[in-house]
Amino acid sequence: MCIRDRLRDIITDLLKDKDVEKAKEILPTQNGVFFGSLEYDKYYWSDLEHTLIILDKVDTLPREKLDLYYICSW
């Protein structure tokens, strides 16, 4: 299983019941130099949903000689 599929499975599983304790264990928030919350609130779950949308878009791209780069910004 590729990393993309594993991430999709993890996110899908977390979104089923939105169990905060499970999220803290499997896909925790991280301290760092950024502007954002460390809470497991509606924004955390929304970010997971958005990630699924991006993963679905990646699946529609041609596979031949394709390099993908993920860049994020706040």
N, C-alpha and C positions, 0 to 999 in steps of 0.2 A: 504494500500500500504506500502510495506516495505521500509526502508531507501535506500536500494540499487536501487530499482526501481524508487524511487523519485529522487535520484541523477542522474540516467540514463536519466530520463525525463528532468531534468534541463539542463544537459549538451547537450543533443540532441537539445533542444530548442535554447540554446545559439549558437550552431554551425551552425544552419540554416542560420542566417544572420550575425553572428559575430559582433553584435551591442555592442560596448564598453560601452556605457551608461547603457545598460541592464545588461551587465556582472558586472559592478561596483555595481549595485544594488543587483543582485541575487547571484553572486559568486565572491566577490571581492578578490583581492590580499591582503595579510596581511604583515605588518611589523613584523620583528622578527629577531632572530639570525639565519641567513641562508645565503647561497650564491646563490643569484638569483635576478631576476628583479621583480619590482613591476609594470612593464608596461603590457599593454594589447597588446602584440606583437605576432609574429608568435610562440614564445615559450609558451605563455599562451594558445593559441589555440591548439598547439601540445600536451601540457600536458592534455588538456581536451580530445582530441582524444585518447591519450594513456590510460586515465582512462576508457574510454568506452571499449577498448580492454580488460583491466583487468576485468571489470565487466562482460563481455561476457565469459571470462574464468571461473570466479566464478560460473556462471550459469551452466557450464558443470560438476561441481563437484557433487558427491553424497551427498544427504541431510542428510542421517542417521548419527547421532552422529558425526557431523563434526564441529569442532571449527576452525574458520578462524581468523587469526591475520594479521593486516596490519602493515608493518614496512617500513619506508622510510629512506633514507640516501642520503646525497649529497657527 
